Amino acid sequence: MAEPRNDSSGSQEGISQEMLQRAARGDALAVKTLFTKYRMRLKRMVHLRLNRRLQGRVDDSDIIQEAFAEGARKLPEYAQAPILPFYLWLRHLTGLKLVEVHRRHLGTKLRDAEQEVSLHRGGLPGANSVSLAAFLLGTMTSVSEAAIKAEKRVALQEALNEMDPLDREVIALKHFEQLTISEIAQVLELSRATAGRHYLQAIKRLRVVLKDLPEFES
């Protein structure tokens, strides 16, 4: 796992003001271009945060489409006064739709769903440890590697569950959602220095669990 770098580039890379203004005026092609650029990143975010009880019952793409429809309606308002970088704004809308899905299907049980709820940004579902562990371990193909993977996944899930929720969230945002440290600070309403400190704290903990897997040194 890499140390946090001095990230100066944001998720709005490639999004021009001209494109944004065209989309805000209702240009269908511009709207499609803006949203398509981030579809796969948002899909990964939804998959990571969708409660395991709902996986197989709820389609990630349906949540994304609902968020895009909401985004298209709110684009004119956003373009007049962007309070977040475009991707983070779209991610926020997607997160709200994800919360709606959880409440619709899980109701009051949502708060007890195996520590999968984050208190940040109004209750956005947090990354679940099973999906996060699977992502961090990646894919292994041989029989021996599969056995190691299963053993390590259990250890990694335990480490993630015992981790401070904020540290776990930072790991998910950095390595799964691929946000910069600056963007993580915005999402979690922290200073950049505090976000970086939580990241370093989290990877030190994970490296103890993953020290036998050399691919994590990169």
Secondary structure in CASP SS format (residue, H / E / C, confidence):
PFRMAT SS
TARGET T0000
AUTHOR 0000-0000-0000
METHOD secondary structure of the structure
MODEL  1
M C 1.00
A C 1.00
E C 1.00
P C 1.00
R C 1.00
N C 1.00
D C 1.00
S C 1.00
S C 1.00
G C 1.00
S C 1.00
Q C 1.00
E C 1.00
G C 1.00
I C 1.00
S C 1.00
Q H 1.00
E H 1.00
M H 1.00
L H 1.00
Q H 1.00
R H 1.00
A H 1.00
A H 1.00
R C 1.00
G C 1.00
D C 1.00
A H 1.00
L H 1.00
A H 1.00
V H 1.00
K H 1.00
T H 1.00
L H 1.00
F H 1.00
T H 1.00
K H 1.00
Y C 1.00
R H 1.00
M H 1.00
R H 1.00
L H 1.00
K H 1.00
R H 1.00
M H 1.00
V H 1.00
H H 1.00
L H 1.00
R H 1.00
L C 1.00
N C 1.00
R C 1.00
R C 1.00
L C 1.00
Q E 1.00
G C 1.00
R C 1.00
V E 1.00
D C 1.00
D H 1.00
S H 1.00
D H 1.00
I H 1.00
I H 1.00
Q H 1.00
E H 1.00
A H 1.00
F H 1.00
A H 1.00
E H 1.00
G H 1.00
A H 1.00
R H 1.00
K H 1.00
L H 1.00
P H 1.00
E H 1.00
Y H 1.00
A H 1.00
Q H 1.00
A C 1.00
P C 1.00
I C 1.00
L C 1.00
P C 1.00
F H 1.00
Y H 1.00
L H 1.00
W H 1.00
L H 1.00
R H 1.00
H H 1.00
L H 1.00
T H 1.00
G H 1.00
L H 1.00
K H 1.00
L H 1.00
V H 1.00
E H 1.00
V H 1.00
H H 1.00
R H 1.00
R H 1.00
H H 1.00
L H 1.00
G H 1.00
T H 1.00
K H 1.00
L H 1.00
R H 1.00
D H 1.00
A C 1.00
E C 1.00
Q C 1.00
E C 1.00
V E 1.00
S C 1.00
L C 1.00
H C 1.00
R C 1.00
G C 1.00
G C 1.00
L C 1.00
P E 1.00
G C 1.00
A C 1.00
N C 1.00
S H 1.00
V H 1.00
S H 1.00
L H 1.00
A H 1.00
A H 1.00
F H 1.00
L H 1.00
L H 1.00
G C 1.00
T C 1.00
M C 1.00
T C 1.00
S C 1.00
V H 1.00
S H 1.00
E H 1.00
A H 1.00
A H 1.00
I H 1.00
K H 1.00
A H 1.00
E H 1.00
K H 1.00
R H 1.00
V H 1.00
A H 1.00
L H 1.00
Q H 1.00
E H 1.00
A H 1.00
L H 1.00
N H 1.00
E H 1.00
M C 1.00
D C 1.00
P H 1.00
L H 1.00
D H 1.00
R H 1.00
E H 1.00
V H 1.00
I H 1.00
A H 1.00
L H 1.00
K H 1.00
H H 1.00
F H 1.00
E C 1.00
Q C 1.00
L C 1.00
T C 1.00
I H 1.00
S H 1.00
E H 1.00
I H 1.00
A H 1.00
Q H 1.00
V H 1.00
L H 1.00
E C 1.00
L C 1.00
S C 1.00
R H 1.00
A H 1.00
T H 1.00
A H 1.00
G H 1.00
R H 1.00
H H 1.00
Y H 1.00
L H 1.00
Q H 1.00
A H 1.00
I H 1.00
K H 1.00
R H 1.00
L H 1.00
R H 1.00
V H 1.00
V H 1.00
L H 1.00
K C 1.00
D C 1.00
L C 1.00
P H 1.00
E H 1.00
F H 1.00
E H 1.00
S C 1.00
END
